[in-house]
């Protein structure tokens, strides 16, 4: 059955122009979300599978083409009103600086557009490929610290059971043969996300029963987490057997992908005895041929979805227009530091080079009503997290510094160690979502102070092998801690900049 025959039999022709036009305009309206997702697919190995999601969804749709028999496009304009709460959710995610939330709202709007233009019967017939589109969103990074905790605890427990002496300090595990770090790249996120995407595809293809599908998808979540624990434990045991931690960890990523391939093979073999792909497909949702709706109804439904969805970006643009750039401010660094050139514009950029301490201080002063997402993006840029490089993040606590806790980012490629913090309402910001909520409130209601981003950077050559490399990392961290503890002038300067003085 050709695609044109399917379109004709399903009564899609009257609604097809409205559907295609609506999708094009929706992607144009939310092009930042779409381009950000593609950028993550290209740069992050955890989300490379995103390029396969659309072809897989197309395969699932083609496999279900028989369900379109007897159905017809029957526009449902009233359901388009759901685009309004989705626009509110998008605005909340945008003000909080949560790109994944904005992207999930975009997928929900695509689903809603299909439902409003084609109607319930056709949406139900194609529910599986439509819902699979959620894997276009590169979500799940927030799970990394939890996965690191699970992997570290699993490894330590395994070493204890086997009887190998070990000492653990957070994500660092030491055995007599050397030290191992459960880094972000070792947390298993890339394996977990890919396994879930595969598990959903396998369940939709091989099973008809909702219970069997749910069971296999649950196994696709649990098995990779446990398997990654065994992988990490295996690398430590290999280091124990070889007598060298560095030798065992050299090709740990390669070991991981080989191990992951074996885990997927095991999942497939476990699922095969319960397969139902030979069973007849469920009957179409419509017993009798339905009459297609009018093209005008489809156009009205698409227009209503687009109009209501656009209220979120329109309000965001209005709030951004109320943000005034900070004035030209003076930056007077302390002893041993020399102020660099300042750059004005929407964001005031200041810097100081402290050659004696071996650090560089970078400061961005933002408009009071700035989009919180811009602060987060600038923090990632200053810490070297842009460009697809592998960066390990964590916390640095310095007892005598203000603030005491800094966000630490370490990039191995073109070595860069960065401690950064954000000041909101004239004081160091709280951590996590609370900081985003504070700045979201300021962006909506205004504030008497300017948000300030501070990054203290140590750069150096990280090409030295073995113990020399470890010494370089240790030295870089000591530089940061010594500078932050002694730079009493820094919080005074940041407080003055936040107040606009």
C-alpha positions in Angstrom: 0.0 0.0 0.0 1.6 3.3 -1.1 1.6 6.4 1.0 -0.8 8.2 -1.4 -3.2 5.3 -1.1 -3.1 5.5 2.7 -3.7 9.3 2.6 -6.7 8.8 0.3 -8.2 5.9 2.2 -7.8 7.6 5.6 -9.5 10.7 4.4 -6.5 12.8 5.2 -6.4 15.0 2.1 -8.7 17.8 3.4 -6.7 18.2 6.6 -3.2 17.6 5.2 -2.4 21.2 4.2 -3.5 22.5 7.6 -1.5 19.8 9.4 1.7 20.4 7.4 1.5 24.2 7.5 0.8 24.0 11.3 3.8 21.9 11.9 6.1 24.2 9.9 4.8 27.3 11.7 5.1 25.6 15.1 8.7 24.6 14.4 9.4 28.2 13.2 7.8 29.6 16.4 9.9 27.4 18.6 13.0 27.1 16.5 15.3 27.7 19.5 14.0 24.6 21.2 14.4 22.5 18.1 17.9 23.8 17.3 19.0 23.3 20.9 17.9 19.6 20.8 19.8 19.0 17.5 22.9 20.6 19.0 22.8 18.3 22.0 22.3 15.2 19.8 25.4 16.2 17.8 27.6 17.0 20.8 26.6 14.5 23.5 27.1 10.8 23.2 24.3 10.3 25.6 21.8 11.6 23.0 23.2 10.7 19.6 20.2 8.4 19.2 18.1 11.5 18.8 18.9 11.5 15.1 17.1 8.1 14.9 13.9 9.0 16.6 12.1 10.4 13.6 13.0 7.5 11.3 11.9 5.1 14.1 8.6 7.0 14.5 8.1 6.8 10.8 8.6 3.0 10.9 6.1 2.6 13.7 3.6 4.7 11.7 4.1 2.6 8.6 3.7 -0.6 10.6 0.3 0.7 11.9 -0.9 1.9 8.5 -3.7 -0.7 8.5 -5.3 1.0 11.4 -6.1 4.0 9.2 -8.7 2.0 7.3 -12.2 3.4 7.8 -10.9 6.4 9.7 -11.0 10.0 8.5 -9.7 13.4 9.6 -12.4 14.9 11.8 -11.0 18.2 13.1 -11.6 18.9 16.8 -11.1 22.7 17.2 -12.3 22.9 20.8 -9.4 20.7 22.1 -7.0 23.4 20.7 -7.8 25.4 23.9 -5.4 23.1 25.7 -2.6 25.1 24.0 -3.1 27.9 26.5 -2.0 26.0 29.6 0.8 24.5 27.5 1.9 28.1 26.7 1.9 28.9 30.4 4.0 25.8 31.1 6.4 26.9 28.3 6.7 30.4 29.8 7.4 28.9 33.3 10.1 26.6 31.9 11.6 29.5 29.9 11.7 31.9 32.9 13.3 29.1 35.0 15.9 28.4 32.3 14.8 24.8 31.8 15.3 24.0 28.1 14.2 20.4 28.5 10.8 21.7 29.8 10.4 24.0 26.8 11.2 21.2 24.5 8.7 18.8 26.2 6.1 21.5 25.8 6.9 21.7 22.0 6.4 18.0 21.7 3.1 18.3 23.5 2.0 21.1 21.2 2.9 18.9 18.2 0.7 16.1 19.7 -2.1 18.6 20.3 -1.9 20.0 16.8 -2.3 16.5 15.3 -5.2 15.8 17.7 -7.0 19.1 16.9 -6.5 18.8 13.1 -7.0 15.1 12.5 -9.3 14.2 15.4 -9.5 11.5 18.1 -9.8 8.4 15.8 -6.6 9.1 13.8 -4.7 10.2 16.8 -5.5 7.0 18.6 -4.5 4.9 15.6 -1.1 6.6 15.5 -0.6 7.1 19.2 2.5 4.9 19.5 4.6 6.8 16.9 3.4 10.1 18.0 4.2 9.5 21.7 7.6 8.1 20.7 8.5 11.6 19.6 9.2 12.4 23.3 12.6 10.8 22.8 13.5 13.8 20.6 13.9 15.7 23.9 17.4 15.3 25.4 16.2 15.0 29.0 17.5 13.0 31.9 20.8 14.9 32.7 19.4 15.7 36.2 19.7 11.9 37.0 23.5 12.0 36.6 24.4 12.7 40.3 21.9 10.0 41.4 23.4 7.5 38.9 26.9 8.3 40.1 25.8 7.6 43.7 24.3 4.3 42.7 27.3 3.2 40.7 29.8 4.2 43.5 27.7 2.4 46.2 27.4 -0.7 44.0 31.2 -0.8 43.3 32.1 -0.3 47.0 29.6 -3.0 48.1 31.0 -5.4 45.4 34.6 -4.8 46.6 33.6 -5.4 50.2 31.9 -8.7 49.3 34.9 -9.9 47.3 37.2 -8.8 50.0 39.4 -6.2 48.2 40.6 -3.4 50.6 39.1 -0.1 49.5 38.4 3.4 50.6 35.8 5.6 49.2 35.3 9.4 49.4 32.3 10.4 47.4 32.9 9.4 43.8 36.6 8.5 44.4 37.3 4.8 45.1 40.9 3.8 46.1 42.3 0.3 46.2 46.0 -0.7 46.7 46.6 -0.5 43.0 45.4 3.0 42.5 42.4 5.4 42.5 39.2 5.3 40.4 36.7 8.1 39.9 33.1 7.5 39.2 32.9 10.5 36.8 29.7 11.8 35.1 30.7 10.0 31.9 30.8 6.8 34.0 27.4 7.3 35.6 25.6 5.3 32.8 23.3 8.0 31.7 24.1 7.4 28.0 23.4 3.7 28.4 20.2 4.2 30.3 18.7 6.7 27.9 19.6 4.6 24.8 18.3 1.4 26.5 14.9 3.1 27.3 14.5 4.3 23.8 15.4 0.8 22.5 13.1 -0.8 25.1 10.1 1.3 24.1 10.7 0.5 20.4 11.1 -3.2 21.1 8.0 -3.3 23.3 5.8 -1.5 20.7 7.1 -3.8 17.9 7.1 -7.2 19.6 4.2 -7.1 22.1 0.5 -6.4 21.9 -0.3 -6.7 25.6 0.0 -3.4 27.6 1.2 -5.5 30.6 4.1 -7.1 28.6 5.0 -3.8 27.1 5.2 -2.1 30.5 7.2 -5.1 31.9 9.8 -4.9 29.1 10.1 -1.1 29.4 10.6 -1.4 33.1 13.3 -4.0 32.5 15.0 -1.6 30.1 15.2 0.9 32.9 16.4 -1.3 35.7 18.8 -3.6 33.9 21.1 -0.9 32.5 21.5 0.7 35.9 22.5 -2.6 37.5 24.6 -3.5 34.5 26.5 -0.2 34.8 27.3 -1.0 38.4 28.8 -4.3 37.3 30.7 -2.5 34.5 32.3 -0.1 37.0 33.0 -2.9 39.4 34.6 -4.9 36.6 37.0 -2.1 35.7 38.1 -1.8 39.3 38.6 -5.5 39.5 40.6 -5.4 36.2 42.8 -2.7 37.7 43.3 -5.0 40.8 44.3 -7.9 38.5 46.6 -5.8 36.3 48.2 -4.1 39.3 47.4 -0.7 37.8 44.3 1.5 38.0 45.4 3.6 35.0 45.9 0.6 32.8 42.4 -0.7 33.6 40.7 2.7 33.0 42.4 3.5 29.7 39.7 2.0 27.5 36.8 2.1 30.0 34.5 3.8 27.5 35.2 1.1 24.9 34.6 -1.5 27.6 31.3 0.2 28.4 29.9 0.1 24.9 30.9 -3.5 24.4 29.2 -4.3 27.8 26.2 -2.2 26.8 25.8 -4.1 23.6 25.8 -7.4 25.5 23.2 -6.0 27.9 20.9 -5.1 25.0 21.4 -8.6 23.5 20.5 -10.1 26.9 17.3 -8.0 27.0 16.4 -9.1 23.5 16.9 -12.8 24.4 14.9 -12.4 27.6 12.0 -10.8 25.7 11.8 -13.1 22.8 9.9 -16.0 24.5 7.1 -13.5 25.3 6.9 -12.0 21.8 3.4 -11.3 20.3 4.4 -9.8 17.0 2.7 -12.7 15.2 -0.6 -12.0 16.8 -3.2 -10.1 14.8 -3.1 -6.3 15.2 -6.0 -4.8 17.2 -8.9 -3.6 15.1 -9.3 -0.1 13.9 -10.9 2.3 16.3 -13.7 3.0 13.8 -15.9 0.1 12.7 -17.5 2.0 9.8 -16.0 4.4 7.4 -16.2 7.9 8.7 -16.9 11.1 6.8 -13.9 13.4 6.6 -14.3 16.9 8.2 -14.2 20.1 6.2 -10.8 21.8 5.3 -12.0 24.9 7.0 -12.4 23.1 10.3 -8.8 21.7 10.0 -7.5 25.2 9.3 -9.4 26.7 12.2 -8.1 24.0 14.6 -4.5 24.6 13.4 -4.8 28.4 13.6 -6.2 28.2 17.2 -3.3 25.9 18.4 -0.8 28.3 16.8 -2.4 31.4 18.1 -2.6 30.2 21.7 0.8 28.6 21.7 2.3 31.9 20.5 1.2 33.7 23.7 4.1 32.1 25.6 6.9 33.5 23.4 5.0 36.8 23.0 4.9 37.3 26.8 8.6 36.3 27.0 9.6 38.8 24.4 7.6 41.5 26.3 9.4 40.7 29.6 12.8 40.8 27.8 12.0 44.2 26.3 11.6 45.6 29.8 15.2 44.6 30.7 17.6 47.6 30.6 21.3 46.9 30.3 23.5 47.7 33.4 25.4 51.0 33.4 29.1 51.2 32.9 30.6 50.1 36.2 34.1 50.2 37.6 35.9 47.0 38.6 38.8 47.4 41.0 40.6 44.1 41.6 42.7 43.4 44.7 46.5 43.1 45.1 48.3 41.1 42.4 45.4 41.5 39.9 45.1 43.7 36.9 41.7 44.7 35.5 41.3 43.8 31.8 39.2 45.6 29.2 35.5 45.9 29.9 32.8 45.3 27.2 29.4 46.9 27.4 26.1 46.0 25.7 23.2 43.9 27.0 25.7 42.2 29.4 28.6 44.1 31.0 31.7 41.9 30.8 34.6 42.5 33.2 37.7 40.6 33.9 40.9 40.7 36.1 44.1 38.7 35.5 45.8 37.6 38.8 49.1 36.4 37.5 50.7 36.0 40.9 47.9 33.6 41.9 47.7 31.9 38.5 44.0 32.6 38.0 41.7 34.8 35.9 38.5 36.3 37.3 35.6 36.7 34.8 32.5 38.7 35.7 29.2 39.2 33.8 26.7 41.8 35.0 23.2 41.2 33.6 20.1 43.4 33.3 17.8 43.1 36.4 15.0 41.4 34.4 17.2 39.1 32.3 16.0 35.7 31.1 17.5 33.2 33.7 18.4 30.9 30.8 21.0 33.5 29.6 22.7 33.4 33.0 22.9 29.6 32.9 24.2 29.7 29.3 26.9 32.2 30.3 27.9 30.1 33.2 28.4 27.1 31.0 30.4 29.2 28.5 32.7 30.7 31.1 33.3 27.2 32.6 34.2 25.8 29.2 31.2 23.5 29.0 30.3 24.6 25.5 31.7 23.0 22.4 30.9 19.4 23.1 33.9 18.8 25.4 33.6 16.4 28.3 33.3 18.4 31.5 33.1 17.1 35.1 31.0 19.2 37.4 30.7 19.3 41.2 30.9 21.5 44.3 33.8 23.3 45.8 33.5 24.3 49.5 36.0 26.9 50.8 35.4 27.7 54.5 36.8 31.3 54.4 35.3 32.4 51.1 32.1 34.3 50.3 30.2 32.3 49.3 31.5 29.1 50.8 30.1 26.8 48.1 31.1 27.3 44.4 30.1 25.3 41.3 33.2 23.5 40.1 33.7 22.5 36.4 36.8 20.6 35.1 37.5 20.3 31.4 40.2 17.8 30.5 40.6 19.0 26.9 42.7 22.2 26.8 42.6 21.9 30.6 40.4 24.4 32.4 39.2 24.3 36.1 36.5 26.8 36.9 34.8 27.8 40.1 31.6 29.9 39.5 28.8 31.4 41.4 25.8 33.7 40.8 24.8 36.7 42.9 21.0 37.5 42.9 19.4 40.4 44.8 22.8 41.5 46.0 23.8 38.2 47.7 25.1 34.8 46.7 22.2 32.8 45.1 20.8 29.6 46.7 21.5 26.4 45.0 19.5 24.4 42.4 16.0 25.3 41.4 15.6 27.9 44.2 18.1 30.1 42.4 16.2 29.8 39.1 13.0 30.6 40.9 14.5 33.8 42.5 15.7 35.0 39.1 12.5 34.0 37.4 10.6 36.2 39.9 13.0 39.1 39.2 12.6 38.7 35.5 8.9 39.0 35.8 8.5 41.6 38.5 11.8 43.4 38.3 14.6 43.9 41.0 16.6 46.6 42.6 19.9 44.8 41.9 21.7 43.3 38.9 22.4 39.6 38.7 26.2 39.0 38.6 28.0 35.9 37.4 31.5 35.3 38.7 33.9 32.7 37.4 37.5 32.1 38.7 39.5 30.1 36.1 42.7 28.1 36.2 44.0 27.0 32.8 47.0 24.8 32.1 48.5 21.9 30.1 47.0 18.6 31.1 49.1 16.4 28.8 51.4 15.1 31.5 51.0 11.4 32.1 50.2 9.5 35.3 51.1 11.0 38.6 52.3 14.2 37.0 48.8 14.7 35.6 47.2 14.1 39.0 49.6 16.6 40.6 48.6 19.2 38.0 44.9 18.7 38.9 45.6 18.9 42.6 47.7 22.0 42.1 44.9 23.7 40.1 42.3 22.9 42.8 44.7 24.3 45.5 45.2 27.5 43.5 41.4 28.0 43.4 40.9 27.3 47.1 43.8 29.5 48.1 42.7 32.4 45.9 39.0 32.2 46.9 40.0 32.1 50.6 42.3 35.1 50.3 40.4 37.3 47.9 38.4 39.3 50.5 38.1 42.1 47.9 36.1 39.9 45.5 32.7 39.8 47.4 33.0 43.5 48.1 33.4 44.2 44.4 30.6 41.9 43.4 28.2 43.4 46.0 29.0 46.9 44.6 28.5 45.7 41.0 25.1 44.1 41.9 24.0 47.4 43.5 25.1 49.3 40.3 27.9 51.2 42.0 
